[in-house]
């Protein structure tokens, strides 16, 4: 399975879902902006498939997904992990 260049804390699919929701975009809107068939957004978000490098670049561009966003997602993942540890 190909590893994507996404943030460390989230796999690509969940990170895509978090960022898409934060941008207030539907799967259909995201697919249209990235020029990808809408059915594949769900497959990517649920981890059923990884995007090709070209699709990853188009998704990142469509969502304004920058290295700064990767850093924010990393911080979120760390905070969530810390919360789980405290709850245990």
N, C-alpha and C positions, 0 to 999 in steps of 0.2 A: 504494500500500500504506500502510495506516495505521500511524503510529509510535505505539508504546506508551510509557507513562511509566516504563519500567523502567530499570534501571541502565545506565550508558554502556558498560561493558566487555563485556557479554553482550547478545545479542539476546534477546527475550523467551522463545523456545522453549528454548534451552539453559539459560537462567537458571531456568526452570521445572523442567527436568529435574534440575539441580544441587540446587535447594532441596528438591524432592520427595524425592530420594534422601537428602539430609541429614536430612530429617524421618523417614526410614524408611517412607515411604508408597508404596504401589503406585499405578499409574495408575488402577486401579479405585477405590481408597480416596480418591484425590485427586478424581476425578470425582464420587464420591458426596458428599464433603464440600462440593464447590463446586456441586452440583446441575447437572452437565453430563454429557452422554452420554460414556461412557468412550472411545469411538472417537476423539473429538475431542482428547483429551489427547495421544495419539500424533501426531496431525496438527499440533498446536501445537508440541510438543517438537521435531519434525523440520523445522519451518519451512514445512510445506505450507499452513498457514493461520495467521492472527493472530486472537487472540480479540477479540470485541467489547469495548467498554469495560465493559459489564456483566459479561461473563465474566471479564475481567481483574480486576475488583474482587472477584468471588466467589472466584477462584483465590487472590488475595492474602490474602483473609480466611481461607480454608481452610488456608493454609500459614503464617499468621502473618507474611506478607511485608510488612515495614515499611520505612520509609526507612533505618533502620539496617541492614537486610538488604541493601538496594540498595548501601549504602556498603561492606559486607563483600564483596559480589560484585564491586564495582568494584576493591577491593584485590586480590582473587584474580585478576581478569583482568589487572591491571597486573603482578602477580608472574609469572603465566604468560607474558606478553609479554616481560618482562625475561629470563626463563629461556630463551625461544626465541632472543632476541638474543645471549645469552651463548654458546649452543650453536652459533650460526652462524659 
